[in-house]
Amino acid sequence: MSTASQSGTLKISQPLWKIRLLGIWKSLRQNFALFAENKIGLIGLGIILFYALLALAHPLLMGTVWDAKIYDPFIGNDLSIFEHPSPPSAKHLLGTDPVGRDVLSQLMFSTRNEFVLGLLAAVITVTIATSIGAIAAYYGGWIDALLMRLADLINILPFIALLVVLSAFVKMDLWMLALVIGILSGFGSTTIIFKAQALTIKVKPYIEAARVAGGNDVHIIFRHLVPNLMPLAFLNMMFTVTNAIFTEAALSFFGLLNVRVSWGIMIYMTQVSGYMLRNIEYWYLIFPAGVSITLLCSAFYLVGRALDEVVNPRLRRR
């Protein structure tokens, strides 16, 4: 047998999982190359990685370098400092808050909560939106009309105001907030976007081929329609994370969220302690949390804009 035929036999005899894995890896490399052409996307990704490192570094610092009695983000209090809030120093790089807790420790601990909230809300949103959008597009008729009218109804409701009302009836912690944001976003405008995309996939030849081959409705929807919505789903996850972080900050500022420490709670504590209007002198009480909210929300938005060029070929530069 010739060398060419031997190599061809070896290539064909590769496991199917390995062939698929190589295909996924090749696709990821190509898409990242397109993503990297957009500089704002790389800037956003760098900011996200920076805050991810902050979140990962906090438990390490608490376990090795920092004294838990002083740097605990909930009850820490440096007794060697007699006046709080205290300005930044070598011991407290961002100073202390009105009750003596280290601002940097609170900032780093809260970063973990922001990531958990944003990513959980995004996963719930895209799971609901892809399923509902694909079902509405596939069946059409009264099912489509019912689901789209529900989406329209949710869209006309003021989002923040609705969450304020819900907080009066439900104990709104981070997990509940992520669930509520995910449900409202998943059944709202995001569903309409996914349904429009699913309509373009529904008319593809392989959908009809799957139906002719005996595939039932569930098989076609969740094996053909939903997987082809995944690029759009990943893009919308970025914007959902931004919305979730901003919503948490707004509700925490109004004192409506049952969270011990978060970026919004840090600003809320500044406001209730009477330091909100004295930002020049006590800038370290509001600037770290305020700037972090702005930067992380902007970072996910920038990554989303860059991913838009990867998902939508019409927006690509080449």
C-alpha positions, -999 to 999 in steps of 0.1 A, spaced: 0 0 0 13 34 -9 22 61 16 -6 83 4 -32 56 8 -18 48 43 -21 84 54 -56 85 39 -65 54 59 -51 68 91 -70 101 86 -103 83 80 -97 60 110 -94 89 135 -122 89 162 -152 110 154 -148 130 186 -113 140 177 -123 152 142 -151 173 158 -127 187 184 -102 197 157 -130 213 137 -142 233 168 -106 243 176 -101 255 140 -133 275 141 -124 291 174 -90 302 160 -106 317 129 -132 335 149 -107 348 175 -86 362 146 -116 381 134 -123 392 169 -87 404 174 -89 427 144 -113 449 165 -92 468 190 -121 478 212 -129 441 217 -94 435 229 -96 464 253 -128 451 267 -114 416 270 -84 430 289 -106 449 313 -127 417 320 -95 397 326 -82 424 350 -114 422 371 -114 384 369 -79 384 384 -91 408 412 -119 383 420 -95 354 421 -68 372 440 -91 382 470 -93 348 487 -56 342 481 -47 376 498 -71 368 527 -55 335 532 -19 345 529 -11 382 532 -41 401 547 -52 398 584 -88 387 583 -96 408 614 -86 439 595 -94 432 559 -126 412 562 -150 428 537 -180 424 560 -168 433 596 -131 442 592 -120 472 613 -84 484 617 -83 495 654 -50 513 648 -69 539 629 -91 560 651 -111 579 625 -131 564 597 -135 568 568 -97 571 565 -79 581 533 -57 558 512 -24 547 528 2 520 525 -18 497 547 -52 505 530 -45 513 494 -80 526 488 -87 538 524 -115 525 547 -153 531 546 -174 548 573 -174 517 595 -137 509 591 -138 482 564 -110 482 538 -124 496 505 -100 475 483 -110 443 500 -147 451 495 -141 460 459 -123 427 452 -148 406 470 -177 423 452 -161 416 418 -169 379 423 -206 387 430 -208 409 398 -194 381 376 -217 355 392 -247 377 388 -240 387 352 -231 353 339 -260 335 356 -285 361 343 -269 357 308 -271 319 308 -308 320 320 -316 346 294 -301 329 264 -315 295 274 -350 308 275 -347 331 245 -332 305 222 -358 279 232 -388 302 229 -375 319 198 -369 286 180 -403 272 190 -421 303 179 -403 304 145 -407 267 139 -444 263 147 -457 298 138 -494 303 139 -511 309 173 -481 296 192 -459 323 176 -486 350 181 -490 341 218 -452 341 226 -446 373 207 -475 391 224 -460 380 257 -426 394 246 -443 427 236 -460 429 270 -427 424 289 -410 450 266 -434 478 274 -430 473 312 -403 497 327 -376 472 337 -361 489 368 -396 500 381 -408 464 378 -379 452 398 -385 478 425 -421 466 428 -410 429 429 -385 437 456 -414 446 479 -429 411 476 -398 389 471 -366 387 490 -343 400 463 -308 386 467 -282 381 440 -296 346 430 -332 358 428 -321 389 409 -302 368 384 -333 346 379 -357 375 375 -334 393 350 -330 361 331 -367 354 329 -377 390 320 -349 393 294 -354 358 280 -391 363 275 -387 399 263 -368 416 235 -342 389 233 -368 364 223 -379 386 194 -342 388 181 -338 350 183 -371 343 167 -361 365 137 -328 347 134 -345 313 137 -369 321 108 -338 325 85 -325 291 97 -359 274 94 -359 277 55 -324 261 52 -323 229 31 -309 208 60 -340 215 81 -362 201 53 -338 172 49 -340 164 86 -378 164 84 -378 141 54 -354 118 72 -379 113 99 -368 138 125 -396 149 149 -402 185 160 -382 182 191 -352 168 172 -353 195 146 -357 224 171 -330 213 196 -306 196 172 -307 220 143 -324 253 151 -310 260 186 -274 250 179 -273 274 149 -285 302 173 -256 297 196 -233 324 180 -261 349 184 -267 336 219 -231 342 230 -232 377 216 -264 385 235 -248 371 267 -223 400 267 -251 426 266 -271 408 293 -241 408 317 -239 446 312 -276 450 320 -274 427 351 -244 446 366 -261 479 361 -294 467 375 -277 454 406 -260 487 412 -292 506 408 -312 484 431 -284 483 457 -282 521 456 -319 523 465 -314 498 493 -337 472 477 -312 443 474 -305 419 501 -267 417 496 -240 423 523 -213 437 500 -214 447 463 -203 477 443 -238 491 445 -239 485 483 -206 504 486 -221 534 469 -253 530 490 -232 530 522 -215 562 511 -249 578 505 -266 568 538 -235 578 557 -237 614 543 -205 614 522 -221 613 488 -220 650 482 -184 653 495 -168 634 467 -136 655 464 -126 649 500 -139 613 502 -134 603 466 -122 569 476 -156 560 490 -174 562 456 -149 564 428 -135 528 431 -170 512 429 -184 537 405 -155 534 381 -156 496 384 -193 495 374 -186 517 345 -155 499 333 -169 463 336 -202 472 320 -183 490 292 -160 460 288 -187 435 282 -204 460 258 -172 464 238 -166 427 236 -202 423 225 -197 449 197 -165 431 186 -183 397 186 -211 413 165 -186 415 136 -177 378 141 -214 367 142 -226 390 114 -205 387 83 -220 419 68 -202 439 95 -168 424 89 -140 446 74 -130 418 50 
